[in-house]
Amino acid sequence: MSFFRYFLSLSLFAACLAAFAGVNNPDISVVGQMRVFTTDDEADLNRDRAQFSFDESELIFDAALNPFARGTFVFAVVDEVIEVEEGYLTMSKGLPDGLALKFGKYRAGFGKLNAIHPHAYPFVERLGVLANYLPGEESFNEIGGQVSYRLPMKSDIASTLSLDVLQGRSFHPDEEESRPAVLGRLSEFFMLDGESSMEVGVSGTHGVNNVAEKTTSTILGLDAKAKLWFTPLNVLVLQGEVLSLRRETSASSDITATGGYLFADYTMKKRYNLGARYEQYQRAEEEKPWDSSVGAFAGLSLMEETTLFRVNWDHFMPDGADAVNTITLQLVFSMGPHKPHQF
């Protein structure tokens, strides 16, 4: 069965479930992504040719289980294979004021971008600094539990402290044994004026990268995001993050590296956006070569959020090699209550 027939069958099945859904059935959504891109990478056999890619699609099931808990499942559909990308339970009611719990498999809340699905980024690709420093192949995604607490503050600042205890397999994916990992985050949210706001956060995670050698990895991060409203229809988002990695390679040595990214995204009349980004980071190698990239992007939403078009240009500059340019046209479309997020 071809992928499109397989995907169409899943979509029809989800639509039938939604049509006959009762009050106890979950909200069901489907998010699809398609790309057309060209690159001048000499290592690519299709260099300078238009290439088509139907990327990962998502099936989302989400519902309130009772007045105190909510359940969410996200299934990733890739190459006719369905995998559970996320499946978790959240509790934010019925607990001491300011306390919330989360259990299951989920994208870890390190920094501002990792917890967000890539289709919600204003640009197309996952940033290189996150791919090189955070554990996990596609994202820092783990099985575990989280406790978070909204600190009581007398000022206008909203402070949230969270702690995750994780299975830790993403730190050593090639080994069958598990060693627990931990993740902590403190964020401060405050208003800049009547509408504009800013959030600053620090994150840290620690896990075993080699069970036999008993070596560990520690990643620290500092992030900031400002959302500046000029009119009710025009907003500028400025976001950046700095990461530091320390990875032990033996009992007596380790590799350290630092890097970060910054991007600006300006939305006009809610339907259009344009922006630019920059990142630079050291590879986690003995020589610590520096890689960097710059990019520009623009987006269009047709009437509302269910259909998004994005154009993205990326100029990747690896240390000691020729730069690579990639131009991408992306389509993100959704069915159901879960939208692909406005830029």
DANOR-V283391 format. One record per backbone hydrogen bond with DSSP energy under -1.0 kcal/mol. NH is the residue of the N-H (numbers start at 1). CO is the residue of the C=O. If there is no record, write none. Layout:
BEGIN
{{NH CO} {NH CO}}
END
This chain:
BEGIN
{{6 2} {7 3} {8 4} {9 5} {10 6} {11 7} {12 8} {13 9} {14 10} {15 11} {16 12} {17 13} {18 14} {19 15} {20 16} {21 18} {25 22} {27 62} {29 60} {30 335} {31 58} {32 333} {34 331} {35 53} {36 329} {37 51} {38 327} {40 325} {44 41} {47 44} {48 39} {49 46} {51 37} {53 35} {57 77} {58 31} {59 75} {60 29} {61 73} {62 27} {63 71} {65 69} {66 69} {70 90} {71 63} {72 88} {73 61} {74 86} {75 59} {76 83} {77 57} {78 81} {81 78} {83 76} {85 74} {85 83} {86 74} {87 105} {88 72} {89 103} {90 70} {91 101} {99 96} {100 148} {101 91} {102 146} {103 89} {104 144} {105 87} {106 142} {108 140} {110 108} {116 113} {120 117} {121 118} {131 127} {132 128} {133 129} {134 130} {136 170} {141 139} {142 106} {144 104} {145 165} {146 102} {147 163} {148 100} {149 161} {150 98} {151 159} {158 189} {160 187} {161 149} {162 185} {163 147} {164 183} {165 145} {166 181} {167 143} {171 168} {175 172} {181 166} {182 206} {183 164} {184 204} {185 162} {186 202} {187 160} {188 200} {189 158} {190 198} {192 196} {193 196} {197 227} {198 190} {199 225} {200 188} {201 223} {202 186} {203 221} {204 184} {205 219} {206 182} {207 217} {209 215} {210 215} {214 210} {215 210} {217 207} {218 246} {219 205} {220 244} {221 203} {222 242} {223 201} {224 240} {225 199} {226 238} {227 197} {228 236} {230 234} {231 234} {235 267} {236 228} {237 265} {238 226} {239 263} {240 224} {241 261} {242 222} {243 259} {244 220} {245 257} {246 218} {247 255} {248 216} {249 253} {250 253} {255 247} {257 245} {259 243} {260 280} {261 241} {262 278} {263 239} {264 276} {265 237} {266 274} {267 235} {268 272} {270 233} {272 268} {273 299} {274 266} {275 297} {276 264} {277 295} {278 262} {279 293} {280 260} {281 291} {282 258} {283 289} {285 283} {291 281} {292 317} {293 279} {294 315} {295 277} {296 313} {297 275} {298 311} {299 273} {300 309} {301 271} {302 307} {303 301} {304 302} {308 332} {309 300} {310 330} {311 298} {312 328} {313 296} {314 326} {315 294} {316 324} {317 292} {321 318} {324 316} {326 314} {327 38} {328 312} {329 36} {330 310} {331 34} {332 308} {333 32} {334 306} {335 30} {343 341}}
END
